[in-house]
């Protein structure tokens, strides 16, 4: 019989000692996990008004690539709105408020883009069911939500950013649902006064 660390130990090892041994072996993994989590949280600072808007490309509900920088340059304003999950109550209210205000937003030169971590198929279903005339980004790899400073959790946070033609954030809100379009239009109306 070969000698190993286990056979050389006294037979009276307590169960607690075995537990401590397992904990000690997993400690490096635990430390790395904590540092990774802290790194994610440290980077998860929302963009502030006046900041440069992220230049990022993502897949739309139609399966095509959309570069946000191109959209910024082509419109007076681009509203990038984030929602947690397609086809749910609050997200539908948020999207429908923007759909219903499409004419007013267009008069102000606003292009609208929705973003969630849902799949392309789910985004297409959400768009078709609610007759949205604007693209929805399927941010399954979470590049867009990370670029905008969201925490990178399982879903996007409910936020909206209004970006001007120069690529600067001019407005930011959180938690809006059925008043999303109203809040953006109120900001734009006050800006013109």
N, C-alpha and C positions, 0 to 999 in steps of 0.2 A: 504494500500500500504506500503510495507516494505521500510525502509530507507537504501540506499546503498550510496557508494561514489559518484555515478553518480547523484543520486537525491539530494544529499546535496550540489552539486556544484552550483554556480550561473549560471543562464541561459545565461549569456553573455560570455561564454567561446569562445575564438577565435579559428578559425581553426588551427592556428599555435600552439596553446597550445596542441591540440589533437595530432598534428604531433610530437611535442617535447615529449609528453608522450609515444608515440609509439617508438621513437628513444631511449628513456631512458630504456624502457623495453627490447629492443633488444641489448643494449650496451654490456651486458655480452657475448652474442653470438658472437658479432663482435670481442670483445677482444680475445675470445677463438680461433676464426678463424684466426686472425692475428698471434697469437702465434703458432698455428699449421702450418701455412704457413712458418713462420720463421724457425721452427724446420725442416721442409722438406728441405728448401733451405740450411740451415746450414749443413745438412748431405750430401747434394748433391755435394760432392767434388770428382772429378774423381780420380781414383787410379793413383798413380805416379809410374814411373819406379823404381824398387827396392822393392816395396810393396808386401806383401803377397797377392796372388790371392784369391778371395773369394771361399769358399767351400760351394757350394749350389747345390741342386738337382732340376731339372725341367722336364717337360714332353716334349718328342720329337714329331716330326711330325708323328711318328708311334704309338703314344699313350703310349710309355714306359717311365719309369723314367731314367734319366741320371744324375749321380753324377759327377760334374766337377772335383772333387779331384781325382777320379779314372782315368779320362781321362788324367789329368796332369801327373800322375805317370806312365802311360803306353806309353807315347810318349816323344821324345826329347823336342818337343814344342807343345803347343796347341794354336791355333789362335781362339779367341772368338770374332766374329764380330757382331756388333749390327746394325740393320737397322730399319727405322721407320715403313715401311708398305710393306708387301709381295705383289708381283705382280704389283709394280709400277716401273717407269722408272729407277730412280737412284738406287733403291734397287736391281733391276734385273741386272743392269750393275755391281754393286759391287759383287753380288753373282756369276755372270758368269765369272768375272775376276778370282775369286778363283777356279771355276770349270775348266776353261781353263788352269790354271797353276797347276792343281792337281798333275801332274807327278813331276814337279820341287819342289813343296812343300813337296811331299812325300819323295823325295831324301834328303831333309833337315830334315826329321823326324817330319814334321808338321801335326798335326791333326786339322781339321777345324770344327768349330761349329758356326752356325748362331743363332741369338737371336732377336726376336721381340715380341711385345705384341699381335700378331695375334693368332687366335685359332689354335688348332691342325689341324682342317680341312683345314684352309687357308694355313697353313705351308705345309701340304701334297700336296695341289694343286700347291703351289709355287715350291716345290721340284720336283714334277713330270713334270710340264710344262717346267722346265729349266734343267732337268737331273742332279740335284745336287747329288753328291755321299756322301755327308756329312749330318749329322743330323741338323735339325732346331729345336730350342726350342721354344715352345709356352708359353711365359712368361706372361700369362693373369693376374696373380696376382702381377706381377712386382717385384717379389723377386730377380730375377737375375739382372735386371737393377738397383735396389736399392743397391744390394750387390757390384756392380761395381761402385757405386757412381754417377749414373745418377740421374737427377732431379726428376724422378718419375712422369713426365707429362703423357699425354695421350699415347704417343708413345716413343719408344726408340730413343736415339740420334745416329747418324751415327758415330760409333767409332769402333776401333779394338784394342785388347790387345793380345800380344804374351806372353805366359807364359811358363817358362821352367819346366823341370821334377821335380824340387824342389818346384814348386808352387810359383815362384817369377815372377812378371811382368818384362819383359826385354825390351818391346817395346809397345808404345801406339801412335795411331794417331787418327785424327778426320777428318770427311768430305770427305774421299776418296770414289770414286765410281769405275769407270772402271780401276783405277790405284791401287786398293787395293792390289792385289797380287804382282804387280811390286814393291810397296813400302816395303812390308814385305820381299820379296826376296832380295831387295837391302840391307836392314838392315842385313839379315842373311849372305849375301855375304861379306859385310864389316866386320862383326864380325869374320868371318873365316880368313880374310886377316892378 
